[in-house]
Amino acid sequence: MNCIQIPIFFMRVICPYVPLLSSLLLWRCGPFQMGDWLKWALVSVVQFVIGKRFYVAAGRALRNGSTNMDVLVALGTSASYFYSVCALLYGAVTGFQSPTYFETSSMLITFVLLGKYLECLAKGKTSDAIKKLVELAPATALLVVKDKGGRCIGEREIDSLLIQPSDTLKVLPGTKVPADGVVVWGSSYINESMVTGESVPVLKEVSSSVIGGTMNLHGALHIKATKVGSDAVLSQIISLVETAQMSKAPIQKFADYVASIFVPIVVGLSLVTFFSWYISGILGAYPEEWLPKNGTYFVFSLMFSISVVVIACPCALGLATPTAVMVATGVGANNGVLIKGGEALERAQKIKYVIFDKTGTLTQGKASVTDAKVFTGMGRGEFLRWVASAEASSEHPLAKAIVEYARHYHFFDEPSATSQTPSRESTVSGWLLDVSDFLALPGRGVKCFVDGKQVLVGNRKLMTESGIAIPDQVEHFVVKLEESAKTGVLVAFDDKIIGVLGIADPLKREAAVVIEGLLKMGVKPVMVTGDNWRTARAVAKEVSIFSIIPCP
């Protein structure tokens, strides 16, 4: 940044009001006052050392037969600087002290450089976000070693940079996927929120695609690497953002286009201004009293001519555009939003709709059981134990919420529960029943045998497909849950529905505030969800969203 501007500003604004400093600056040192010497020396450094970049860029543009903002900056600041030098030398020869405009030249360069600095700062904030993306990829990977017959004979840890397409990699629970690939063995839930923004873990089975940098939550997987290096999804995202940093916003491109026409016009107007005032003065069109003391028509006209050039200098545009980009990019990066250049920001003002996913976006993505109703003579504790046993083998977030609720009830809320703190081993598996033939049915629920008896836990679709009738009282209870923004989970035992669990996903505290802000801006919020229609409508009503798009 231009630190030399500080003493220049101090001499111009502060010193005249401090008698001691003012007298020091007015002290004559040779043909000039001390203040003139200091300002001339300091501004010369600003003009030709710090401002050298504008002369270089302007010269390059002129050699290419075009003009841009750099030409205007160089022209405007040079006019102010050289006029001030001429006025200073003229005063030394004639004794007439003409006003100088050294501060104008320095201030213009400082403001434009401030804009460039803010632009670099914006890129730096986005670069920090890029670094976080790079850190998503694990440094090492477990390579599955095979013999010539294709049989696994061991594992070896390698650097992730050495992964080749078609390599078979092992992904342990709680570790990151080292490369884009396809699952060839195992099943697990993958947290893809760091790449896709979706907070709900995604089930990955054989033939499912996985993205490098995402987190494997539970089961072990063998994946076959398909894309590595620059072809990987993560690398493409990083490349996209880096490319966006180098692009100009449309308004900046438009400004350069205007400059190519504007600069010649400004120079022409400046010349017209000079000759108009000069000729008018000679012809007596204005009184001589308008001239400064000991001034001439030439100097008087030159002052107006230079003013036209200086005023046309685009310091406001050079500062305003990068500042807007900096603020928007910085706020976006801090909130995990990577903005693809200035064009995206400009187009954002035309947004009419904002589409929200429900789970994990409007809601916290942390399901919890709020209701458990049994429709038979089975005890509540026994009912929850059967349900938890069936769901314990599932890695779905709703299943984990059910197991945690049942576990807490079994050890702490049930009348027969002991007052002693249970051991970790007993809370994990000691209280669950034996399960066989477990089958997870995506989008419907689970089916298995618990102690030799078939248990189904899921939605209406699962029950209908299994030929299980839903009694009116059960349907009424489920509808009531859904109208309260909860998800109803049906439990069937030996082809008969015995109970229902109500599961809620609380809204984020800021959800309603964000929606209210969008509505005030004239932007219409829309919610997209694959959840039950009644549940979706109840959630939307809580945050004042009136448009819902169902997703299969």
Secondary structure, 3 states (H helix, E strand, C coil): CCCCHHHHHHHHHHHHHCHHHHHHHHCEECCEEHHHHHHHHHHHHHHHHHCHHHHHHHHHHHHCCCCCHHHHHHHHHHHHHHHHHHHHHHHHHHCCCCCCCHHHHHHHHHHHHHHHHHHHHHHHHHHHHHHHHHHHCCCEEEEEEECCCCCEEEEEEEEHHHCCCCCEEEECCCCECCCEEEEEECCEEEECHHHHCCCCCEEECCCCEECCCCEECCCCEEEEEEECHHHCHHHHHHHHHHHHHHCCCHHHHHHHHHHHHHHHHHHHHHHHHHHHHHHHHHCCCCCHHHCCCCCCHHHHHHHHHHHHHHHCCCHHHHHHHHHHHHHHHHHHHHCCCCCCHHHHHHHHCCCCEEEEEHHHHHECCCCEEEEEEECCCCCHHHHHHHHHHHHCCCCCHHHHHHHHHHHHHHHHHCCCCCCCCCCHHHHHHHCCCCEEEEEEECCCEEEEEECCEEEEEECHHHHHHCCCCCCHHHHHHHHHHHHCCEEEEEEEECCCEEEEEEEECCECCCHHHHHHHHHHCCCEEEEEECCCHHHHHHHHHHCCCCEEEECC
